[in-house]
Amino acid sequence: MTFRLNLAILGISWPHISIGDRIQDIERLVECSADIKRLYSRDGKDLIAGEYIQPELVLSPQEAFYSERRS
């Protein structure tokens, strides 16, 4: 069983269950997930403003690709 955090979308985590996992481990994962939600869940209104920094676009991808190279 693996547990991965999605860093592209803040606040998302995905548990991965495989065929070889025991029922006891899956039950423990479900219980832990419920505890995490109970302890750390929030409404998410301040999530984007507080934890996401909007990047500043200096050049378009095409302009950056074809621009003069700096060493």
mmJSON file of the N, C-alpha and C atoms, coordinates in Angstrom:
{"data_MODEL":{"atom_site":{
"group_PDB":["ATOM","ATOM","ATOM","ATOM","ATOM","ATOM","ATOM","ATOM","ATOM","ATOM","ATOM","ATOM","ATOM","ATOM","ATOM","ATOM","ATOM","ATOM","ATOM","ATOM","ATOM","ATOM","ATOM","ATOM","ATOM","ATOM","ATOM","ATOM","ATOM","ATOM","ATOM","ATOM","ATOM","ATOM","ATOM","ATOM","ATOM","ATOM","ATOM","ATOM","ATOM","ATOM","ATOM","ATOM","ATOM","ATOM","ATOM","ATOM","ATOM","ATOM","ATOM","ATOM","ATOM","ATOM","ATOM","ATOM","ATOM","ATOM","ATOM","ATOM","ATOM","ATOM","ATOM","ATOM","ATOM","ATOM","ATOM","ATOM","ATOM","ATOM","ATOM","ATOM","ATOM","ATOM","ATOM","ATOM","ATOM","ATOM","ATOM","ATOM","ATOM","ATOM","ATOM","ATOM","ATOM","ATOM","ATOM","ATOM","ATOM","ATOM","ATOM","ATOM","ATOM","ATOM","ATOM","ATOM","ATOM","ATOM","ATOM","ATOM","ATOM","ATOM","ATOM","ATOM","ATOM","ATOM","ATOM","ATOM","ATOM","ATOM","ATOM","ATOM","ATOM","ATOM","ATOM","ATOM","ATOM","ATOM","ATOM","ATOM","ATOM","ATOM","ATOM","ATOM","ATOM","ATOM","ATOM","ATOM","ATOM","ATOM","ATOM","ATOM","ATOM","ATOM","ATOM","ATOM","ATOM","ATOM","ATOM","ATOM","ATOM","ATOM","ATOM","ATOM","ATOM","ATOM","ATOM","ATOM","ATOM","ATOM","ATOM","ATOM","ATOM","ATOM","ATOM","ATOM","ATOM","ATOM","ATOM","ATOM","ATOM","ATOM","ATOM","ATOM","ATOM","ATOM","ATOM","ATOM","ATOM","ATOM","ATOM","ATOM","ATOM","ATOM","ATOM","ATOM","ATOM","ATOM","ATOM","ATOM","ATOM","ATOM","ATOM","ATOM","ATOM","ATOM","ATOM","ATOM","ATOM","ATOM","ATOM","ATOM","ATOM","ATOM","ATOM","ATOM","ATOM","ATOM","ATOM","ATOM","ATOM","ATOM","ATOM","ATOM","ATOM","ATOM","ATOM","ATOM","ATOM","ATOM","ATOM","ATOM","ATOM"],
"id":[1,2,3,4,5,6,7,8,9,10,11,12,13,14,15,16,17,18,19,20,21,22,23,24,25,26,27,28,29,30,31,32,33,34,35,36,37,38,39,40,41,42,43,44,45,46,47,48,49,50,51,52,53,54,55,56,57,58,59,60,61,62,63,64,65,66,67,68,69,70,71,72,73,74,75,76,77,78,79,80,81,82,83,84,85,86,87,88,89,90,91,92,93,94,95,96,97,98,99,100,101,102,103,104,105,106,107,108,109,110,111,112,113,114,115,116,117,118,119,120,121,122,123,124,125,126,127,128,129,130,131,132,133,134,135,136,137,138,139,140,141,142,143,144,145,146,147,148,149,150,151,152,153,154,155,156,157,158,159,160,161,162,163,164,165,166,167,168,169,170,171,172,173,174,175,176,177,178,179,180,181,182,183,184,185,186,187,188,189,190,191,192,193,194,195,196,197,198,199,200,201,202,203,204,205,206,207,208,209,210,211,212,213],
"type_symbol":["N","C","C","N","C","C","N","C","C","N","C","C","N","C","C","N","C","C","N","C","C","N","C","C","N","C","C","N","C","C","N","C","C","N","C","C","N","C","C","N","C","C","N","C","C","N","C","C","N","C","C","N","C","C","N","C","C","N","C","C","N","C","C","N","C","C","N","C","C","N","C","C","N","C","C","N","C","C","N","C","C","N","C","C","N","C","C","N","C","C","N","C","C","N","C","C","N","C","C","N","C","C","N","C","C","N","C","C","N","C","C","N","C","C","N","C","C","N","C","C","N","C","C","N","C","C","N","C","C","N","C","C","N","C","C","N","C","C","N","C","C","N","C","C","N","C","C","N","C","C","N","C","C","N","C","C","N","C","C","N","C","C","N","C","C","N","C","C","N","C","C","N","C","C","N","C","C","N","C","C","N","C","C","N","C","C","N","C","C","N","C","C","N","C","C","N","C","C","N","C","C","N","C","C","N","C","C","N","C","C","N","C","C"],
"label_atom_id":["N","CA","C","N","CA","C","N","CA","C","N","CA","C","N","CA","C","N","CA","C","N","CA","C","N","CA","C","N","CA","C","N","CA","C","N","CA","C","N","CA","C","N","CA","C","N","CA","C","N","CA","C","N","CA","C","N","CA","C","N","CA","C","N","CA","C","N","CA","C","N","CA","C","N","CA","C","N","CA","C","N","CA","C","N","CA","C","N","CA","C","N","CA","C","N","CA","C","N","CA","C","N","CA","C","N","CA","C","N","CA","C","N","CA","C","N","CA","C","N","CA","C","N","CA","C","N","CA","C","N","CA","C","N","CA","C","N","CA","C","N","CA","C","N","CA","C","N","CA","C","N","CA","C","N","CA","C","N","CA","C","N","CA","C","N","CA","C","N","CA","C","N","CA","C","N","CA","C","N","CA","C","N","CA","C","N","CA","C","N","CA","C","N","CA","C","N","CA","C","N","CA","C","N","CA","C","N","CA","C","N","CA","C","N","CA","C","N","CA","C","N","CA","C","N","CA","C","N","CA","C","N","CA","C","N","CA","C","N","CA","C","N","CA","C","N","CA","C"],
"label_alt_id":[null,null,null,null,null,null,null,null,null,null,null,null,null,null,null,null,null,null,null,null,null,null,null,null,null,null,null,null,null,null,null,null,null,null,null,null,null,null,null,null,null,null,null,null,null,null,null,null,null,null,null,null,null,null,null,null,null,null,null,null,null,null,null,null,null,null,null,null,null,null,null,null,null,null,null,null,null,null,null,null,null,null,null,null,null,null,null,null,null,null,null,null,null,null,null,null,null,null,null,null,null,null,null,null,null,null,null,null,null,null,null,null,null,null,null,null,null,null,null,null,null,null,null,null,null,null,null,null,null,null,null,null,null,null,null,null,null,null,null,null,null,null,null,null,null,null,null,null,null,null,null,null,null,null,null,null,null,null,null,null,null,null,null,null,null,null,null,null,null,null,null,null,null,null,null,null,null,null,null,null,null,null,null,null,null,null,null,null,null,null,null,null,null,null,null,null,null,null,null,null,null,null,null,null,null,null,null,null,null,null,null,null,null],
"label_comp_id":["MET","MET","MET","THR","THR","THR","PHE","PHE","PHE","ARG","ARG","ARG","LEU","LEU","LEU","ASN","ASN","ASN","LEU","LEU","LEU","ALA","ALA","ALA","ILE","ILE","ILE","LEU","LEU","LEU","GLY","GLY","GLY","ILE","ILE","ILE","SER","SER","SER","TRP","TRP","TRP","PRO","PRO","PRO","HIS","HIS","HIS","ILE","ILE","ILE","SER","SER","SER","ILE","ILE","ILE","GLY","GLY","GLY","ASP","ASP","ASP","ARG","ARG","ARG","ILE","ILE","ILE","GLN","GLN","GLN","ASP","ASP","ASP","ILE","ILE","ILE","GLU","GLU","GLU","ARG","ARG","ARG","LEU","LEU","LEU","VAL","VAL","VAL","GLU","GLU","GLU","CYS","CYS","CYS","SER","SER","SER","ALA","ALA","ALA","ASP","ASP","ASP","ILE","ILE","ILE","LYS","LYS","LYS","ARG","ARG","ARG","LEU","LEU","LEU","TYR","TYR","TYR","SER","SER","SER","ARG","ARG","ARG","ASP","ASP","ASP","GLY","GLY","GLY","LYS","LYS","LYS","ASP","ASP","ASP","LEU","LEU","LEU","ILE","ILE","ILE","ALA","ALA","ALA","GLY","GLY","GLY","GLU","GLU","GLU","TYR","TYR","TYR","ILE","ILE","ILE","GLN","GLN","GLN","PRO","PRO","PRO","GLU","GLU","GLU","LEU","LEU","LEU","VAL","VAL","VAL","LEU","LEU","LEU","SER","SER","SER","PRO","PRO","PRO","GLN","GLN","GLN","GLU","GLU","GLU","ALA","ALA","ALA","PHE","PHE","PHE","TYR","TYR","TYR","SER","SER","SER","GLU","GLU","GLU","ARG","ARG","ARG","ARG","ARG","ARG","SER","SER","SER"],
"label_asym_id":["A","A","A","A","A","A","A","A","A","A","A","A","A","A","A","A","A","A","A","A","A","A","A","A","A","A","A","A","A","A","A","A","A","A","A","A","A","A","A","A","A","A","A","A","A","A","A","A","A","A","A","A","A","A","A","A","A","A","A","A","A","A","A","A","A","A","A","A","A","A","A","A","A","A","A","A","A","A","A","A","A","A","A","A","A","A","A","A","A","A","A","A","A","A","A","A","A","A","A","A","A","A","A","A","A","A","A","A","A","A","A","A","A","A","A","A","A","A","A","A","A","A","A","A","A","A","A","A","A","A","A","A","A","A","A","A","A","A","A","A","A","A","A","A","A","A","A","A","A","A","A","A","A","A","A","A","A","A","A","A","A","A","A","A","A","A","A","A","A","A","A","A","A","A","A","A","A","A","A","A","A","A","A","A","A","A","A","A","A","A","A","A","A","A","A","A","A","A","A","A","A","A","A","A","A","A","A","A","A","A","A","A","A"],
"label_entity_id":["1","1","1","1","1","1","1","1","1","1","1","1","1","1","1","1","1","1","1","1","1","1","1","1","1","1","1","1","1","1","1","1","1","1","1","1","1","1","1","1","1","1","1","1","1","1","1","1","1","1","1","1","1","1","1","1","1","1","1","1","1","1","1","1","1","1","1","1","1","1","1","1","1","1","1","1","1","1","1","1","1","1","1","1","1","1","1","1","1","1","1","1","1","1","1","1","1","1","1","1","1","1","1","1","1","1","1","1","1","1","1","1","1","1","1","1","1","1","1","1","1","1","1","1","1","1","1","1","1","1","1","1","1","1","1","1","1","1","1","1","1","1","1","1","1","1","1","1","1","1","1","1","1","1","1","1","1","1","1","1","1","1","1","1","1","1","1","1","1","1","1","1","1","1","1","1","1","1","1","1","1","1","1","1","1","1","1","1","1","1","1","1","1","1","1","1","1","1","1","1","1","1","1","1","1","1","1","1","1","1","1","1","1"],
"label_seq_id":[1,1,1,2,2,2,3,3,3,4,4,4,5,5,5,6,6,6,7,7,7,8,8,8,9,9,9,10,10,10,11,11,11,12,12,12,13,13,13,14,14,14,15,15,15,16,16,16,17,17,17,18,18,18,19,19,19,20,20,20,21,21,21,22,22,22,23,23,23,24,24,24,25,25,25,26,26,26,27,27,27,28,28,28,29,29,29,30,30,30,31,31,31,32,32,32,33,33,33,34,34,34,35,35,35,36,36,36,37,37,37,38,38,38,39,39,39,40,40,40,41,41,41,42,42,42,43,43,43,44,44,44,45,45,45,46,46,46,47,47,47,48,48,48,49,49,49,50,50,50,51,51,51,52,52,52,53,53,53,54,54,54,55,55,55,56,56,56,57,57,57,58,58,58,59,59,59,60,60,60,61,61,61,62,62,62,63,63,63,64,64,64,65,65,65,66,66,66,67,67,67,68,68,68,69,69,69,70,70,70,71,71,71],
"pdbx_PDB_ins_code":[null,null,null,null,null,null,null,null,null,null,null,null,null,null,null,null,null,null,null,null,null,null,null,null,null,null,null,null,null,null,null,null,null,null,null,null,null,null,null,null,null,null,null,null,null,null,null,null,null,null,null,null,null,null,null,null,null,null,null,null,null,null,null,null,null,null,null,null,null,null,null,null,null,null,null,null,null,null,null,null,null,null,null,null,null,null,null,null,null,null,null,null,null,null,null,null,null,null,null,null,null,null,null,null,null,null,null,null,null,null,null,null,null,null,null,null,null,null,null,null,null,null,null,null,null,null,null,null,null,null,null,null,null,null,null,null,null,null,null,null,null,null,null,null,null,null,null,null,null,null,null,null,null,null,null,null,null,null,null,null,null,null,null,null,null,null,null,null,null,null,null,null,null,null,null,null,null,null,null,null,null,null,null,null,null,null,null,null,null,null,null,null,null,null,null,null,null,null,null,null,null,null,null,null,null,null,null,null,null,null,null,null,null],
"Cartn_x":[0.848,0.0,0.9,0.583,1.346,0.409,0.984,0.221,0.973,0.364,1.055,0.346,1.132,0.584,0.68,-0.402,-0.408,0.048,1.234,1.762,1.284,0.707,0.182,-1.103,-1.911,-3.152,-3.015,-2.93,-2.693,-3.871,-3.567,-4.603,-5.186,-4.598,-5.113,-4.11,-4.58,-3.736,-4.494,-3.769,-4.387,-3.779,-4.56,-4.04,-4.149,-3.143,-3.135,-3.186,-4.188,-4.362,-4.072,-3.282,-2.954,-3.573,-3.487,-4.1,-3.511,-2.235,-1.59,-1.824,-2.54,-2.764,-3.744,-3.472,-4.351,-5.551,-6.662,-7.88,-7.594,-6.796,-6.459,-5.742,-4.827,-4.112,-5.044,-5.98,-6.936,-7.847,-8.309,-9.146,-8.384,-7.112,-6.285,-6.131,-5.952,-5.836,-7.113,-8.258,-9.542,-9.714,-9.372,-9.486,-8.553,-7.332,-6.377,-6.825,-7.362,-7.855,-8.998,-9.89,-10.994,-10.469,-9.462,-8.87,-8.204,-7.475,-6.823,-7.864,-8.934,-9.991,-10.616,-10.891,-11.519,-10.621,-9.329,-8.417,-7.988,-7.82,-7.185,-8.041,-9.3,-10.107,-10.472,-10.574,-11.015,-11.934,-12.51,-13.478,-12.812,-11.534,-10.805,-10.92,-11.627,-11.78,-10.454,-9.584,-8.305,-7.163,-7.46,-6.412,-5.645,-6.343,-5.661,-4.916,-5.554,-4.919,-3.735,-3.831,-2.792,-1.656,-1.867,-0.845,-0.412,-0.984,-0.626,-0.083,1.075,1.684,1.503,0.793,0.553,1.863,2.333,3.589,3.436,4.518,4.528,5.048,4.264,4.647,5.526,6.804,7.752,7.8,7.872,7.871,6.903,6.342,5.527,6.471,5.959,6.837,7.525,6.822,7.424,8.532,8.298,9.327,10.551,10.332,11.448,12.244,11.566,12.254,13.12,12.613,13.344,14.221,14.3,15.101,16.601,17.427,18.871,19.239,20.17,20.586,21.597,21.473,22.437,23.238,24.547,25.331,25.688],
"Cartn_y":[-1.157,0.0,1.228,2.19,3.43,4.596,5.699,6.911,8.047,8.713,9.762,11.089,12.127,13.48,14.101,14.734,15.417,16.85,17.18,18.52,19.52,19.052,19.966,20.627,19.881,20.416,20.371,21.542,21.6,21.016,20.281,19.742,18.42,17.787,16.515,15.408,14.291,13.118,11.892,10.938,9.75,8.493,7.68,6.37,5.382,4.559,3.534,2.173,1.401,0.073,-0.943,-1.95,-2.974,-4.315,-5.272,-6.582,-7.292,-7.129,-7.839,-7.251,-6.132,-5.509,-6.327,-6.37,-7.091,-6.218,-6.848,-6.133,-5.248,-5.761,-5.004,-3.7,-3.738,-2.531,-1.534,-2.044,-1.159,-0.493,-1.254,-0.676,0.39,0.138,1.114,2.388,2.238,3.393,4.227,3.556,4.269,5.012,4.368,5.017,6.223,6.067,7.181,8.335,8.022,9.069,9.839,9.128,9.788,10.671,10.209,11.014,12.263,12.125,13.288,14.304,13.837,14.756,15.45,14.691,15.262,16.32,16.041,16.941,18.154,17.977,19.014,19.608,19.209,19.742,21.199,21.956,23.336,23.622,24.793,25.093,25.353,25.703,25.873,27.249,28.173,29.517,30.25,30.047,30.753,29.92,28.751,27.855,28.465,28.963,29.499,30.783,31.669,32.941,32.759,31.812,31.67,30.748,29.768,28.771,28.667,29.472,29.391,30.728,30.731,31.951,31.956,32.941,33.049,33.418,32.599,32.913,34.123,34.861,36.019,35.57,35.814,35.419,36.511,36.196,37.158,37.013,35.789,35.477,34.333,34.312,33.161,31.973,30.745,29.589,29.648,30.098,30.188,31.238,32.405,33.446,32.958,32.265,31.761,30.717,29.854,28.803,29.373,30.374,30.936,32.134,32.524,33.687,33.343,34.375,34.2,33.472,32.576,31.808,32.583,32.421,33.004,31.869,32.094,31.05,31.391],
"Cartn_z":[0.0,0.0,0.0,-0.82,-0.856,-0.624,-0.227,0.024,-0.631,-1.593,-2.333,-2.162,-2.063,-2.007,-3.386,-3.797,-5.079,-4.836,-5.287,-5.051,-6.089,-7.18,-8.195,-7.71,-7.002,-6.453,-4.939,-4.332,-2.892,-2.121,-1.1,-0.237,-0.697,-1.683,-2.189,-1.882,-1.391,-1.19,-1.684,-2.255,-2.837,-2.246,-1.567,-1.142,-2.301,-2.465,-3.509,-2.832,-3.177,-2.612,-3.711,-3.383,-4.375,-3.978,-4.874,-4.662,-3.445,-3.163,-2.072,-0.694,-0.596,0.707,1.547,2.847,3.76,4.124,4.457,4.854,6.071,6.999,8.203,7.84,6.869,6.449,5.772,4.975,4.304,5.33,6.314,7.373,8.144,8.423,9.13,8.298,6.99,6.107,6.117,6.067,6.089,7.408,8.515,9.825,9.932,9.459,9.515,8.624,7.464,6.565,7.217,7.891,8.589,9.718,10.441,11.51,10.96,9.862,9.247,8.812,8.196,7.768,8.972,10.015,11.205,11.86,11.919,12.625,11.798,10.494,9.698,8.586,8.459,7.358,7.627,6.529,6.615,5.44,5.42,4.378,3.024,3.001,1.752,1.127,1.765,1.189,1.108,2.082,2.103,1.515,0.991,0.502,-0.658,-1.66,-2.842,-2.482,-1.757,-1.439,-0.497,0.426,1.431,1.062,0.177,-0.065,-1.528,-2.384,-3.795,-4.251,-4.87,-5.377,-6.893,-7.386,-8.82,-9.515,-10.464,-11.146,-12.059,-12.214,-13.094,-14.464,-15.505,-16.849,-17.449,-17.628,-18.191,-19.704,-20.177,-21.608,-21.859,-23.045,-23.412,-23.622,-23.565,-23.801,-25.163,-26.182,-27.522,-27.546,-26.941,-26.895,-26.116,-25.042,-24.25,-25.023,-25.773,-26.518,-27.626,-28.337,-29.475,-29.141,-27.881,-27.504,-27.511,-27.466,-27.392,-26.11,-26.199,-25.023,-24.197,-22.881,-21.964,-21.357,-21.189,-20.558,-19.143],
"occupancy":[1.0,1.0,1.0,1.0,1.0,1.0,1.0,1.0,1.0,1.0,1.0,1.0,1.0,1.0,1.0,1.0,1.0,1.0,1.0,1.0,1.0,1.0,1.0,1.0,1.0,1.0,1.0,1.0,1.0,1.0,1.0,1.0,1.0,1.0,1.0,1.0,1.0,1.0,1.0,1.0,1.0,1.0,1.0,1.0,1.0,1.0,1.0,1.0,1.0,1.0,1.0,1.0,1.0,1.0,1.0,1.0,1.0,1.0,1.0,1.0,1.0,1.0,1.0,1.0,1.0,1.0,1.0,1.0,1.0,1.0,1.0,1.0,1.0,1.0,1.0,1.0,1.0,1.0,1.0,1.0,1.0,1.0,1.0,1.0,1.0,1.0,1.0,1.0,1.0,1.0,1.0,1.0,1.0,1.0,1.0,1.0,1.0,1.0,1.0,1.0,1.0,1.0,1.0,1.0,1.0,1.0,1.0,1.0,1.0,1.0,1.0,1.0,1.0,1.0,1.0,1.0,1.0,1.0,1.0,1.0,1.0,1.0,1.0,1.0,1.0,1.0,1.0,1.0,1.0,1.0,1.0,1.0,1.0,1.0,1.0,1.0,1.0,1.0,1.0,1.0,1.0,1.0,1.0,1.0,1.0,1.0,1.0,1.0,1.0,1.0,1.0,1.0,1.0,1.0,1.0,1.0,1.0,1.0,1.0,1.0,1.0,1.0,1.0,1.0,1.0,1.0,1.0,1.0,1.0,1.0,1.0,1.0,1.0,1.0,1.0,1.0,1.0,1.0,1.0,1.0,1.0,1.0,1.0,1.0,1.0,1.0,1.0,1.0,1.0,1.0,1.0,1.0,1.0,1.0,1.0,1.0,1.0,1.0,1.0,1.0,1.0,1.0,1.0,1.0,1.0,1.0,1.0,1.0,1.0,1.0,1.0,1.0,1.0],
"B_iso_or_equiv":[0.0,0.0,0.0,0.0,0.0,0.0,0.0,0.0,0.0,0.0,0.0,0.0,0.0,0.0,0.0,0.0,0.0,0.0,0.0,0.0,0.0,0.0,0.0,0.0,0.0,0.0,0.0,0.0,0.0,0.0,0.0,0.0,0.0,0.0,0.0,0.0,0.0,0.0,0.0,0.0,0.0,0.0,0.0,0.0,0.0,0.0,0.0,0.0,0.0,0.0,0.0,0.0,0.0,0.0,0.0,0.0,0.0,0.0,0.0,0.0,0.0,0.0,0.0,0.0,0.0,0.0,0.0,0.0,0.0,0.0,0.0,0.0,0.0,0.0,0.0,0.0,0.0,0.0,0.0,0.0,0.0,0.0,0.0,0.0,0.0,0.0,0.0,0.0,0.0,0.0,0.0,0.0,0.0,0.0,0.0,0.0,0.0,0.0,0.0,0.0,0.0,0.0,0.0,0.0,0.0,0.0,0.0,0.0,0.0,0.0,0.0,0.0,0.0,0.0,0.0,0.0,0.0,0.0,0.0,0.0,0.0,0.0,0.0,0.0,0.0,0.0,0.0,0.0,0.0,0.0,0.0,0.0,0.0,0.0,0.0,0.0,0.0,0.0,0.0,0.0,0.0,0.0,0.0,0.0,0.0,0.0,0.0,0.0,0.0,0.0,0.0,0.0,0.0,0.0,0.0,0.0,0.0,0.0,0.0,0.0,0.0,0.0,0.0,0.0,0.0,0.0,0.0,0.0,0.0,0.0,0.0,0.0,0.0,0.0,0.0,0.0,0.0,0.0,0.0,0.0,0.0,0.0,0.0,0.0,0.0,0.0,0.0,0.0,0.0,0.0,0.0,0.0,0.0,0.0,0.0,0.0,0.0,0.0,0.0,0.0,0.0,0.0,0.0,0.0,0.0,0.0,0.0,0.0,0.0,0.0,0.0,0.0,0.0],
"pdbx_formal_charge":[null,null,null,null,null,null,null,null,null,null,null,null,null,null,null,null,null,null,null,null,null,null,null,null,null,null,null,null,null,null,null,null,null,null,null,null,null,null,null,null,null,null,null,null,null,null,null,null,null,null,null,null,null,null,null,null,null,null,null,null,null,null,null,null,null,null,null,null,null,null,null,null,null,null,null,null,null,null,null,null,null,null,null,null,null,null,null,null,null,null,null,null,null,null,null,null,null,null,null,null,null,null,null,null,null,null,null,null,null,null,null,null,null,null,null,null,null,null,null,null,null,null,null,null,null,null,null,null,null,null,null,null,null,null,null,null,null,null,null,null,null,null,null,null,null,null,null,null,null,null,null,null,null,null,null,null,null,null,null,null,null,null,null,null,null,null,null,null,null,null,null,null,null,null,null,null,null,null,null,null,null,null,null,null,null,null,null,null,null,null,null,null,null,null,null,null,null,null,null,null,null,null,null,null,null,null,null,null,null,null,null,null,null],
"auth_seq_id":[1,1,1,2,2,2,3,3,3,4,4,4,5,5,5,6,6,6,7,7,7,8,8,8,9,9,9,10,10,10,11,11,11,12,12,12,13,13,13,14,14,14,15,15,15,16,16,16,17,17,17,18,18,18,19,19,19,20,20,20,21,21,21,22,22,22,23,23,23,24,24,24,25,25,25,26,26,26,27,27,27,28,28,28,29,29,29,30,30,30,31,31,31,32,32,32,33,33,33,34,34,34,35,35,35,36,36,36,37,37,37,38,38,38,39,39,39,40,40,40,41,41,41,42,42,42,43,43,43,44,44,44,45,45,45,46,46,46,47,47,47,48,48,48,49,49,49,50,50,50,51,51,51,52,52,52,53,53,53,54,54,54,55,55,55,56,56,56,57,57,57,58,58,58,59,59,59,60,60,60,61,61,61,62,62,62,63,63,63,64,64,64,65,65,65,66,66,66,67,67,67,68,68,68,69,69,69,70,70,70,71,71,71],
"auth_comp_id":["MET","MET","MET","THR","THR","THR","PHE","PHE","PHE","ARG","ARG","ARG","LEU","LEU","LEU","ASN","ASN","ASN","LEU","LEU","LEU","ALA","ALA","ALA","ILE","ILE","ILE","LEU","LEU","LEU","GLY","GLY","GLY","ILE","ILE","ILE","SER","SER","SER","TRP","TRP","TRP","PRO","PRO","PRO","HIS","HIS","HIS","ILE","ILE","ILE","SER","SER","SER","ILE","ILE","ILE","GLY","GLY","GLY","ASP","ASP","ASP","ARG","ARG","ARG","ILE","ILE","ILE","GLN","GLN","GLN","ASP","ASP","ASP","ILE","ILE","ILE","GLU","GLU","GLU","ARG","ARG","ARG","LEU","LEU","LEU","VAL","VAL","VAL","GLU","GLU","GLU","CYS","CYS","CYS","SER","SER","SER","ALA","ALA","ALA","ASP","ASP","ASP","ILE","ILE","ILE","LYS","LYS","LYS","ARG","ARG","ARG","LEU","LEU","LEU","TYR","TYR","TYR","SER","SER","SER","ARG","ARG","ARG","ASP","ASP","ASP","GLY","GLY","GLY","LYS","LYS","LYS","ASP","ASP","ASP","LEU","LEU","LEU","ILE","ILE","ILE","ALA","ALA","ALA","GLY","GLY","GLY","GLU","GLU","GLU","TYR","TYR","TYR","ILE","ILE","ILE","GLN","GLN","GLN","PRO","PRO","PRO","GLU","GLU","GLU","LEU","LEU","LEU","VAL","VAL","VAL","LEU","LEU","LEU","SER","SER","SER","PRO","PRO","PRO","GLN","GLN","GLN","GLU","GLU","GLU","ALA","ALA","ALA","PHE","PHE","PHE","TYR","TYR","TYR","SER","SER","SER","GLU","GLU","GLU","ARG","ARG","ARG","ARG","ARG","ARG","SER","SER","SER"],
"auth_asym_id":["A","A","A","A","A","A","A","A","A","A","A","A","A","A","A","A","A","A","A","A","A","A","A","A","A","A","A","A","A","A","A","A","A","A","A","A","A","A","A","A","A","A","A","A","A","A","A","A","A","A","A","A","A","A","A","A","A","A","A","A","A","A","A","A","A","A","A","A","A","A","A","A","A","A","A","A","A","A","A","A","A","A","A","A","A","A","A","A","A","A","A","A","A","A","A","A","A","A","A","A","A","A","A","A","A","A","A","A","A","A","A","A","A","A","A","A","A","A","A","A","A","A","A","A","A","A","A","A","A","A","A","A","A","A","A","A","A","A","A","A","A","A","A","A","A","A","A","A","A","A","A","A","A","A","A","A","A","A","A","A","A","A","A","A","A","A","A","A","A","A","A","A","A","A","A","A","A","A","A","A","A","A","A","A","A","A","A","A","A","A","A","A","A","A","A","A","A","A","A","A","A","A","A","A","A","A","A","A","A","A","A","A","A"],
"auth_atom_id":["N","CA","C","N","CA","C","N","CA","C","N","CA","C","N","CA","C","N","CA","C","N","CA","C","N","CA","C","N","CA","C","N","CA","C","N","CA","C","N","CA","C","N","CA","C","N","CA","C","N","CA","C","N","CA","C","N","CA","C","N","CA","C","N","CA","C","N","CA","C","N","CA","C","N","CA","C","N","CA","C","N","CA","C","N","CA","C","N","CA","C","N","CA","C","N","CA","C","N","CA","C","N","CA","C","N","CA","C","N","CA","C","N","CA","C","N","CA","C","N","CA","C","N","CA","C","N","CA","C","N","CA","C","N","CA","C","N","CA","C","N","CA","C","N","CA","C","N","CA","C","N","CA","C","N","CA","C","N","CA","C","N","CA","C","N","CA","C","N","CA","C","N","CA","C","N","CA","C","N","CA","C","N","CA","C","N","CA","C","N","CA","C","N","CA","C","N","CA","C","N","CA","C","N","CA","C","N","CA","C","N","CA","C","N","CA","C","N","CA","C","N","CA","C","N","CA","C","N","CA","C","N","CA","C","N","CA","C","N","CA","C","N","CA","C","N","CA","C"],
"pdbx_PDB_model_num":[1,1,1,1,1,1,1,1,1,1,1,1,1,1,1,1,1,1,1,1,1,1,1,1,1,1,1,1,1,1,1,1,1,1,1,1,1,1,1,1,1,1,1,1,1,1,1,1,1,1,1,1,1,1,1,1,1,1,1,1,1,1,1,1,1,1,1,1,1,1,1,1,1,1,1,1,1,1,1,1,1,1,1,1,1,1,1,1,1,1,1,1,1,1,1,1,1,1,1,1,1,1,1,1,1,1,1,1,1,1,1,1,1,1,1,1,1,1,1,1,1,1,1,1,1,1,1,1,1,1,1,1,1,1,1,1,1,1,1,1,1,1,1,1,1,1,1,1,1,1,1,1,1,1,1,1,1,1,1,1,1,1,1,1,1,1,1,1,1,1,1,1,1,1,1,1,1,1,1,1,1,1,1,1,1,1,1,1,1,1,1,1,1,1,1,1,1,1,1,1,1,1,1,1,1,1,1,1,1,1,1,1,1]
}}}
